[in-house]
C-alpha cells in the first residue's frame, strides 16, 4: 500500500487511468477487459452487453474471475467507485486502470452509429 501511495503524484497519474478511445481500441484488440463495478440495481436499470459485472464490494470474493493476462479497466457511472476498485485491485497485483469519464462517458462515445466501433 505504501508503494501505491508513493505513486500519487501528477507524473504517475496517467498510469492509473485510461481514455475512452484508448479503452475501445485495446478492448477491440482483446488487450483489456472491462469490469463494471456498479451494484445490481444499477445494472438492472441500464446494462452493458459486454465486460464483466462484478460489484465493487464483491471484488475480494471474485478475484478468480478476473483475467491475469490483460489490463483490467474498471468503470462505474463516473469515476469514484472505479478508482477505489482500481486501488484495491492494484494492491492484489492486477494491472488495472479506471475509465476516464466512466460508463456515462463510454455510453456517450458509443451512442447511435458509433456503437459499431466496439467489437462484441
KEMIDREN-232868 format. One record per atom (N, C-alpha, C, CB): residue number from 1; atom name; x, y, z. Coordinates in Angstrom, 1 decimal, padded with zeros to 4 digits, always signed. Atoms other than C-alpha are relative to their C-alpha. Glycine has a CB too. Example, Ala and Ser with C-alpha at 12.3 -4.5 7.8 and 13.67 -1.06 7.14 Angstrom:
<pts>
    n  atom       u       v       w
    1     N  +000.9  -001.2  +000.0
    1    CA  +012.3  -004.5  +007.8
    1     C  +000.9  +001.2  +000.0
    1    CB  -001.0  +000.0  +001.2
    2     N  -000.9  -001.1  +000.0
    2    CA  +013.7  -001.1  +007.1
    2     C  -000.8  +001.1  +000.8
    2    CB  +000.4  +000.5  -001.4
</pts>
This chain:
<pts>
    n  atom       u       v       w
    1     N  +000.8  -001.2  +000.0
    1    CA  +000.0  +000.0  +000.0
    1     C  +000.9  +001.3  +000.0
    1    CB  -000.9  +000.0  +001.2
    2     N  -000.9  -001.2  +000.0
    2    CA  +002.9  +002.4  +000.7
    2     C  +000.5  +000.3  -001.3
    2    CB  +001.1  -000.3  +001.0
    3     N  -000.5  -000.2  +001.4
    3    CA  +004.2  +001.9  -002.8
    3     C  -001.0  +000.6  -000.8
    3    CB  +000.5  -001.3  -000.6
    4     N  +001.1  -000.6  +000.8
    4    CA  +000.8  +002.7  -004.2
    4     C  -000.1  +001.5  +000.4
    4    CB  -001.3  -000.8  +000.3
    5     N  +000.1  -001.4  -000.5
    5    CA  +000.6  +005.9  -002.1
    5     C  +001.1  +000.9  -000.6
    5    CB  +000.0  +000.1  +001.5
    6     N  -001.1  -000.8  +000.6
    6    CA  +004.0  +007.0  -003.4
    6     C  -000.2  +000.3  -001.4
    6    CB  +001.3  -000.9  +000.2
    7     N  +000.3  -000.3  +001.4
    7    CA  +002.6  +007.0  -006.9
    7     C  -001.0  +001.0  -000.2
    7    CB  -000.4  -001.3  -000.7
    8     N  +001.1  -001.0  +000.1
    8    CA  +000.0  +009.6  -006.1
    8     C  +000.7  +001.4  -000.2
    8    CB  -000.9  +000.0  +001.2
    9     N  -000.6  -001.3  +000.4
    9    CA  +001.9  +012.4  -007.9
    9     C  -000.4  +000.2  -001.4
    9    CB  +001.6  +000.0  +000.2
   10     N  +000.4  -000.2  +001.3
   10    CA  +001.0  +014.1  -011.1
   10     C  +000.7  -000.8  -001.1
   10    CB  +000.1  +001.5  -000.3
   11     N  -000.8  +000.7  +001.1
   11    CA  +003.7  +012.4  -013.2
   11     C  -000.5  -001.5  -000.1
   11    CB  +001.4  +000.1  +000.3
   12     N  +000.5  +001.4  -000.1
   12    CA  +002.2  +009.0  -012.2
   12     C  -001.4  -000.2  -000.3
   12    CB  +000.4  -000.7  +001.3
   13     N  +001.5  +000.1  +000.1
   13    CA  -001.5  +009.7  -012.6
   13     C  -000.5  -000.6  -001.3
   13    CB  -000.6  +001.4  +000.3
   14     N  +000.4  +000.5  +001.3
   14    CA  -001.7  +008.9  -016.3
   14     C  +000.0  -001.5  +000.0
   14    CB  +000.9  +000.5  -001.1
   15     N  +000.0  +001.5  -000.1
   15    CA  -000.8  +005.3  -015.4
   15     C  -001.1  -000.6  +000.7
   15    CB  +001.3  -000.4  +000.6
   16     N  +001.1  +000.5  -000.8
   16    CA  -003.9  +005.0  -013.3
   16     C  -001.3  +000.1  -000.7
   16    CB  -000.1  +000.8  +001.3
   17     N  +001.3  -000.3  +000.8
   17    CA  -006.5  +006.0  -015.9
   17     C  +000.2  -000.3  -001.4
   17    CB  -000.5  +001.4  +000.3
   18     N  +000.0  +000.2  +001.5
   18    CA  -007.4  +005.3  -019.5
   18     C  -001.1  +000.8  -000.6
   18    CB  -000.1  -001.5  -000.3
   19     N  +001.0  -000.7  +000.8
   19    CA  -009.2  +007.4  -022.0
   19     C  -000.9  -000.9  -000.7
   19    CB  +000.7  +001.0  -001.1
   20     N  +001.0  +000.8  +000.6
   20    CA  -012.3  +006.1  -023.6
   20     C  +000.4  -000.6  -001.4
   20    CB  -001.3  +000.8  -000.2
   21     N  -000.5  +000.4  +001.3
   21    CA  -010.8  +006.0  -027.1
   21     C  +001.0  -001.1  +000.1
   21    CB  +000.5  +001.2  -000.8
   22     N  -001.0  +001.0  -000.1
   22    CA  -007.8  +004.1  -025.9
   22     C  -000.6  -001.4  +000.6
   22    CB  +001.1  +000.5  +001.0
   23     N  +000.7  +001.2  -000.4
   23    CA  -010.0  +001.6  -024.0
   23     C  -000.7  -000.7  -001.1
   23    CB  -001.1  +000.4  +001.1
   24     N  +000.7  +000.7  +001.1
   24    CA  -012.1  +000.9  -027.1
   24     C  +001.0  -000.7  -000.9
   24    CB  -000.8  +001.0  -000.8
   25     N  -001.0  +000.6  +000.9
   25    CA  -009.0  +000.3  -029.2
   25     C  +000.6  -001.3  +000.7
   25    CB  +001.1  +001.0  -000.3
   26     N  -000.6  +001.2  -000.6
   26    CA  -007.5  -002.1  -026.6
   26     C  -001.0  -001.1  +000.2
   26    CB  +000.5  +000.5  +001.4
   27     N  +001.0  +001.0  -000.1
   27    CA  -010.8  -003.8  -026.0
   27     C  -000.2  -000.8  -001.3
   27    CB  -001.3  +000.6  +000.5
   28     N  +000.2  +000.6  +001.3
   28    CA  -011.2  -004.4  -029.7
   28     C  +001.2  -000.9  -000.4
   28    CB  -000.1  +001.1  -001.1
   29     N  -001.2  +000.8  +000.3
   29    CA  -007.7  -005.9  -029.8
   29     C  +000.1  -001.1  +001.1
   29    CB  +001.3  +000.9  +000.0
   30     N  +000.0  +001.0  -001.0
   30    CA  -008.6  -008.1  -026.8
   30     C  +001.2  +000.1  +001.0
   30    CB  +000.0  -001.4  -000.6
   31     N  -001.1  -000.3  -000.9
   31    CA  -005.8  -006.5  -024.7
   31     C  -000.5  +000.4  +001.4
   31    CB  +000.9  +001.1  -000.6
   32     N  +000.5  -000.4  -001.3
   32    CA  -008.1  -005.4  -021.8
   32     C  -001.4  -000.6  +000.2
   32    CB  +000.0  +001.5  +000.1
   33     N  +001.4  +000.4  -000.4
   33    CA  -011.3  -006.4  -020.0
   33     C  -000.6  +001.1  +000.8
   33    CB  +000.1  -001.4  +000.7
   34     N  +000.7  -000.9  -000.8
   34    CA  -013.9  -004.1  -018.7
   34     C  -000.7  -000.7  +001.2
   34    CB  -001.1  +000.7  -000.9
   35     N  +000.7  +000.4  -001.2
   35    CA  -015.1  -004.6  -015.2
   35     C  -001.0  +001.1  +000.5
   35    CB  +001.0  -000.4  +001.2
   36     N  +001.0  -000.9  -000.4
   36    CA  -018.4  -002.9  -014.4
   36     C  -000.3  -000.2  +001.5
   36    CB  -001.4  -000.2  -000.8
   37     N  +000.0  +000.2  -001.4
   37    CA  -018.3  -002.3  -010.7
   37     C  -001.3  +000.5  +000.7
   37    CB  +001.2  +000.6  +000.7
   38     N  +001.3  -000.5  -000.5
   38    CA  -021.9  -001.0  -010.3
   38     C  -000.7  -001.1  +000.8
   38    CB  -000.9  +000.6  -001.1
   39     N  +000.8  +001.0  -000.8
   39    CA  -024.3  -002.7  -007.9
   39     C  -001.2  -000.4  -000.9
   39    CB  -000.5  +000.7  +001.3
   40     N  +001.0  +000.6  +000.9
   40    CA  -027.1  -004.9  -009.3
   40     C  -001.2  +000.9  -000.3
   40    CB  -000.6  -001.2  +000.7
   41     N  +001.1  -000.9  +000.4
   41    CA  -029.9  -002.3  -009.1
   41     C  +000.3  +001.0  -001.1
   41    CB  -000.6  +000.7  +001.2
   42     N  -000.4  -000.9  +001.1
   42    CA  -027.9  +000.0  -011.3
   42     C  +000.1  -000.7  -001.3
   42    CB  +001.4  +000.6  +000.4
   43     N  -000.1  +000.8  +001.3
   43    CA  -027.1  -002.7  -013.9
   43     C  -001.4  -000.4  -000.5
   43    CB  +000.9  -001.2  +000.2
   44     N  +001.3  +000.4  +000.4
   44    CA  -030.8  -003.6  -013.9
   44     C  -000.7  +001.2  -000.8
   44    CB  -000.9  -000.4  +001.2
   45     N  +000.6  -001.2  +000.6
   45    CA  -031.7  +000.0  -014.9
   45     C  +000.5  +000.2  -001.4
   45    CB  +000.2  +001.2  +000.8
   46     N  -000.6  -000.1  +001.4
   46    CA  -029.2  +000.2  -017.8
   46     C  +001.2  -000.9  +000.0
   46    CB  +000.4  +001.5  -000.3
   47     N  -001.0  +001.0  +000.1
   47    CA  -027.0  -002.5  -019.0
   47     C  +001.0  +000.2  -001.1
   47    CB  -000.7  -001.4  -000.2
   48     N  -001.0  +000.1  +001.1
   48    CA  -023.8  -003.0  -021.0
   48     C  -000.1  -001.5  -000.4
   48    CB  +001.4  +000.4  +000.5
   49     N  +000.0  +001.4  +000.5
   49    CA  -023.8  -006.2  -023.1
   49     C  +001.4  -000.5  -000.2
   49    CB  -000.8  -000.1  -001.2
   50     N  -001.4  +000.5  +000.1
   50    CA  -020.0  -006.6  -022.7
   50     C  +000.7  +000.3  +001.3
   50    CB  +000.7  +000.6  -001.2
   51     N  -000.7  -000.2  -001.3
   51    CA  -017.5  -006.7  -019.9
   51     C  -000.5  -000.9  +001.1
   51    CB  -000.1  +001.4  +000.4
   52     N  +000.4  +000.8  -001.1
   52    CA  -017.7  -008.5  -016.6
   52     C  -000.8  +001.0  +001.0
   52    CB  +001.2  -000.6  +000.7
   53     N  +000.8  -000.8  -001.0
   53    CA  -020.3  -007.3  -014.0
   53     C  +000.4  -000.6  +001.4
   53    CB  -001.5  -000.1  -000.3
   54     N  -000.4  +000.4  -001.4
   54    CA  -018.7  -007.5  -010.5
   54     C  -000.1  +001.2  +000.8
   54    CB  +001.5  -000.6  +000.0
   55     N  +000.1  -001.2  -000.8
   55    CA  -019.9  -005.0  -008.0
   55     C  +001.3  +000.2  +000.9
   55    CB  -001.2  -000.1  +001.0
   56     N  -001.3  -000.3  -000.7
   56    CA  -017.0  -003.3  -006.2
   56     C  +000.1  -000.7  +001.3
   56    CB  +000.1  +001.5  +000.2
   57     N  +000.0  +000.6  -001.3
   57    CA  -018.0  -004.7  -002.8
   57     C  +000.2  -001.5  -000.1
   57    CB  -001.2  +000.3  +000.7
   58     N  -000.2  +001.5  +000.2
   58    CA  -017.8  -008.3  -004.3
   58     C  +001.4  -000.4  -000.5
   58    CB  -001.1  -000.5  -000.9
   59     N  -001.3  +000.3  +000.6
   59    CA  -014.3  -008.0  -005.8
   59     C  +000.8  -000.9  +000.9
   59    CB  +000.7  +001.3  -000.2
   60     N  -000.8  +000.9  -000.8
   60    CA  -012.5  -009.6  -002.8
   60     C  -000.3  -001.5  -000.1
   60    CB  +000.0  +000.4  +001.4
   61     N  +000.5  +001.4  +000.1
   61    CA  -014.6  -012.8  -003.2
   61     C  +000.0  -000.5  -001.5
   61    CB  -001.3  -000.1  +000.6
   62     N  +000.1  +000.5  +001.4
   62    CA  -014.4  -012.9  -007.0
   62     C  +001.2  +000.3  -000.9
   62    CB  -001.2  +000.7  -000.7
   63     N  -001.2  -000.3  +000.7
   63    CA  -010.8  -012.2  -007.9
   63     C  +000.4  -001.0  -001.0
   63    CB  +001.2  +000.1  +001.0
   64     N  -000.3  +001.1  +000.9
   64    CA  -010.5  -015.6  -009.6
   64     C  -000.7  +000.2  -001.3
   64    CB  -000.4  -001.3  +000.6
   65     N  +000.7  -000.2  +001.2
   65    CA  -012.9  -014.3  -012.3
   65     C  +000.7  +001.0  -000.9
   65    CB  -001.4  +000.5  +000.3
   66     N  -000.7  -001.0  +000.7
   66    CA  -010.5  -011.6  -013.4
   66     C  +001.2  -000.5  -000.8
   66    CB  +000.5  +001.1  +001.0
   67     N  -001.1  +000.4  +000.8
   67    CA  -008.1  -012.1  -016.2
   67     C  +001.4  +000.5  +000.5
   67    CB  -000.1  +000.4  -001.5
   68     N  -001.3  -000.4  -000.5
   68    CA  -004.4  -012.1  -015.2
   68     C  +000.9  +000.4  -001.2
   68    CB  +000.6  -001.1  +000.8
   69     N  -000.8  -000.3  +001.2
   69    CA  -003.1  -011.7  -018.8
   69     C  -000.4  +001.2  -000.8
   69    CB  +000.0  -001.2  -000.9
   70     N  +000.5  -001.2  +000.7
   70    CA  -004.9  -008.5  -019.7
   70     C  -000.1  +001.2  +001.0
   70    CB  -001.4  -000.2  -000.7
   71     N  +000.2  -001.2  -000.8
   71    CA  -005.2  -004.9  -018.5
   71     C  -001.5  -000.1  +000.4
   71    CB  +000.3  +001.3  -000.8
   72     N  +001.4  -000.1  -000.5
   72    CA  -008.3  -004.6  -016.3
   72     C  -000.4  +001.5  +000.0
   72    CB  -000.1  -000.6  +001.4
   73     N  +000.5  -001.4  -000.1
   73    CA  -010.3  -001.4  -016.8
   73     C  -001.3  +000.0  +000.8
   73    CB  -000.3  +000.5  -001.5
   74     N  +001.2  -000.1  -000.9
   74    CA  -012.8  -000.7  -014.0
   74     C  -000.8  +001.2  -000.3
   74    CB  +000.5  -000.1  +001.5
   75     N  +000.8  -001.1  +000.4
   75    CA  -015.7  +001.5  -014.6
   75     C  -001.3  +000.0  +000.9
   75    CB  -000.4  +000.0  -001.4
   76     N  +001.3  -000.2  -000.7
   76    CA  -018.8  +002.9  -012.7
   76     C  -000.6  +001.2  -000.8
   76    CB  +000.2  +000.3  +001.5
   77     N  +000.6  -001.1  +000.8
   77    CA  -021.1  +005.7  -013.9
   77     C  +001.0  +001.2  -000.2
   77    CB  -001.2  +000.5  +000.7
   78     N  -001.0  -001.1  +000.1
   78    CA  -018.4  +008.4  -013.2
   78     C  +001.4  -000.6  +000.2
   78    CB  -000.3  +001.2  +001.0
   79     N  -001.3  +000.6  -000.2
   79    CA  -015.1  +007.5  -011.6
   79     C  +000.2  -000.3  +001.5
   79    CB  +001.1  +000.9  -000.5
   80     N  -000.3  +000.2  -001.4
   80    CA  -015.4  +007.4  -007.8
   80     C  +000.2  -001.4  +000.4
   80    CB  -001.2  +000.6  +000.8
   81     N  -000.1  +001.4  -000.4
   81    CA  -016.1  +003.7  -007.2
   81     C  +001.1  -000.7  -000.8
   81    CB  -001.3  -000.7  -000.1
   82     N  -001.0  +000.8  +000.8
   82    CA  -013.9  +002.6  -010.1
   82     C  +001.4  +000.4  +000.4
   82    CB  -000.2  +000.4  -001.5
   83     N  -001.3  -000.3  -000.4
   83    CA  -010.9  +004.5  -008.8
   83     C  +000.3  -000.8  +001.3
   83    CB  +000.2  +001.5  +000.2
   84     N  -000.2  +000.8  -001.2
   84    CA  -011.4  +002.8  -005.4
   84     C  +000.2  -001.4  -000.3
   84    CB  -001.2  +000.2  +001.0
   85     N  -000.2  +001.4  +000.4
   85    CA  -011.7  -000.5  -007.1
   85     C  +001.3  -000.2  -000.6
   85    CB  -001.1  -000.4  -001.0
   86     N  -001.3  +000.1  +000.6
   86    CA  -008.6  +000.2  -009.1
   86     C  +001.1  -000.1  +001.1
   86    CB  +000.3  +001.2  -000.9
   87     N  -000.9  +000.0  -001.1
   87    CA  -006.7  +000.9  -005.9
   87     C  +000.1  -001.4  +000.7
   87    CB  -000.3  +001.1  +001.1
   88     N  +000.0  +001.4  -000.6
   88    CA  -007.8  -002.4  -004.3
   88     C  +000.6  -001.0  -000.9
   88    CB  -001.5  -000.3  +000.3
   89     N  -000.5  +001.1  +000.9
   89    CA  -007.1  -004.5  -007.4
   89     C  +001.5  +000.2  -000.2
   89    CB  -000.7  +000.1  -001.4
   90     N  -001.5  -000.2  +000.2
   90    CA  -003.6  -002.9  -007.8
   90     C  +000.7  -000.6  +001.2
   90    CB  +000.3  +001.4  -000.2
   91     N  -000.7  +000.6  -001.2
   91    CA  -002.8  -004.0  -004.2
   91     C  -000.1  -001.5  -000.1
   91    CB  -000.7  +000.5  +001.3
   92     N  +000.1  +001.4  +000.2
   92    CA  -003.9  -007.5  -005.3
   92     C  +000.9  -000.5  -001.1
   92    CB  -001.4  -000.4  -000.2
   93     N  -000.9  +000.4  +001.1
   93    CA  -001.3  -007.5  -008.1
   93     C  -000.5  +000.1  -001.4
   93    CB  +000.4  -001.3  +000.3
   94     N  +000.5  -000.1  +001.4
   94    CA  -003.5  -006.8  -011.1
   94     C  +000.5  +001.3  -000.7
   94    CB  -001.5  +000.0  +000.1
   95     N  -000.3  -001.2  +000.8
   95    CA  -002.6  -004.4  -013.9
   95     C  -001.4  +000.6  -000.2
   95    CB  +000.8  -000.3  -001.3
   96     N  +001.4  -000.6  +000.0
   96    CA  -005.6  -002.0  -013.6
   96     C  +000.0  +001.5  -000.2
   96    CB  -000.7  -000.4  +001.2
   97     N  +000.2  -001.4  +000.2
   97    CA  -006.8  +001.4  -014.7
   97     C  -001.5  +000.3  +000.1
   97    CB  +000.6  +000.5  -001.4
   98     N  +001.4  -000.4  +000.0
   98    CA  -010.0  +003.3  -014.3
   98     C  -000.3  +000.8  -001.2
   98    CB  -000.4  +000.7  +001.3
   99     N  +000.4  -000.6  +001.2
   99    CA  -012.0  +004.6  -017.2
   99     C  -000.4  +001.5  +000.2
   99    CB  -001.2  -000.7  -000.6
  100     N  +000.3  -001.4  -000.2
  100    CA  -011.9  +008.4  -017.5
  100     C  -001.4  +000.3  -000.7
  100    CB  +001.1  +000.9  -000.8
  101     N  +001.4  -000.3  +000.4
  101    CA  -015.5  +009.7  -017.9
  101     C  -001.0  -001.1  +000.4
  101    CB  +000.1  +000.1  -001.5
  102     N  +000.8  +001.1  -000.5
  102    CA  -016.8  +006.4  -016.5
  102     C  -000.9  -000.6  -001.1
  102    CB  -000.9  +000.6  +001.1
  103     N  +000.9  +000.7  +000.9
  103    CA  -019.6  +004.4  -018.1
  103     C  -000.9  +001.0  -000.7
  103    CB  -000.9  -001.0  +000.8
  104     N  +000.8  -001.0  +000.7
  104    CA  -021.7  +007.5  -018.8
  104     C  +000.8  +000.6  -001.2
  104    CB  -000.4  +001.1  +001.0
  105     N  -000.8  -000.4  +001.1
  105    CA  -018.8  +008.8  -020.9
  105     C  +000.1  -001.0  -001.1
  105    CB  +001.3  +000.4  +000.5
  106     N  -000.1  +001.1  +001.0
  106    CA  -018.4  +005.5  -022.6
  106     C  -001.3  -000.1  -000.8
  106    CB  +000.3  -001.4  +000.7
  107     N  +001.2  +000.1  +000.7
  107    CA  -022.1  +005.3  -023.5
  107     C  -000.2  +001.2  -000.9
  107    CB  -001.2  +000.0  +001.0
  108     N  +000.0  -001.2  +000.9
  108    CA  -021.9  +008.9  -024.9
  108     C  +000.8  -000.3  -001.2
  108    CB  +000.4  +001.2  +000.8
  109     N  -000.9  +000.3  +001.1
  109    CA  -019.0  +007.8  -027.0
  109     C  -000.5  -001.1  -001.0
  109    CB  +001.4  -000.4  +000.5
  110     N  +000.5  +001.2  +000.8
  110    CA  -020.9  +004.7  -028.3
  110     C  -001.4  +000.2  -000.5
  110    CB  +000.2  -001.2  +000.8
  111     N  +001.4  -000.2  +000.3
  111    CA  -024.3  +006.3  -028.9
  111     C  -000.2  +000.0  -001.5
  111    CB  -000.6  +001.2  +000.6
  112     N  +000.3  +000.0  +001.5
  112    CA  -026.0  +005.9  -032.3
  112     C  +000.9  -000.9  -000.8
  112    CB  +000.1  +001.4  -000.5
  113     N  -000.9  +000.8  +000.9
  113    CA  -023.9  +004.6  -035.1
  113     C  +001.4  -000.2  +000.5
  113    CB  +000.0  +000.7  -001.3
  114     N  -001.3  +000.1  -000.6
  114    CA  -020.8  +005.0  -033.0
  114     C  +000.2  -001.4  +000.7
  114    CB  +000.4  +001.1  +000.9
  115     N  -000.1  +001.3  -000.8
  115    CA  -021.7  +001.7  -031.2
  115     C  +000.6  -001.1  -000.9
  115    CB  -001.4  -000.4  +000.3
  116     N  -000.6  +000.9  +000.9
  116    CA  -020.4  -000.1  -034.3
  116     C  +001.6  +000.0  +000.3
  116    CB  -000.3  +000.3  -001.4
  117     N  -001.4  -000.1  -000.2
  117    CA  -016.9  +001.0  -033.1
  117     C  +000.6  -001.0  +001.0
  117    CB  +000.3  +001.4  +000.5
  118     N  -000.5  +001.0  -001.0
  118    CA  -016.7  -001.7  -030.4
  118     C  -000.4  -001.4  -000.4
  118    CB  -000.6  +000.3  +001.4
  119     N  +000.2  +001.4  +000.4
  119    CA  -016.3  -005.4  -031.2
  119     C  -000.5  -000.8  +001.1
  119    CB  +001.3  -000.6  -000.6
  120     N  +000.6  +000.8  -001.0
  120    CA  -018.6  -007.6  -029.2
  120     C  +000.1  -001.5  -000.4
  120    CB  -001.5  +000.3  +000.2
</pts>
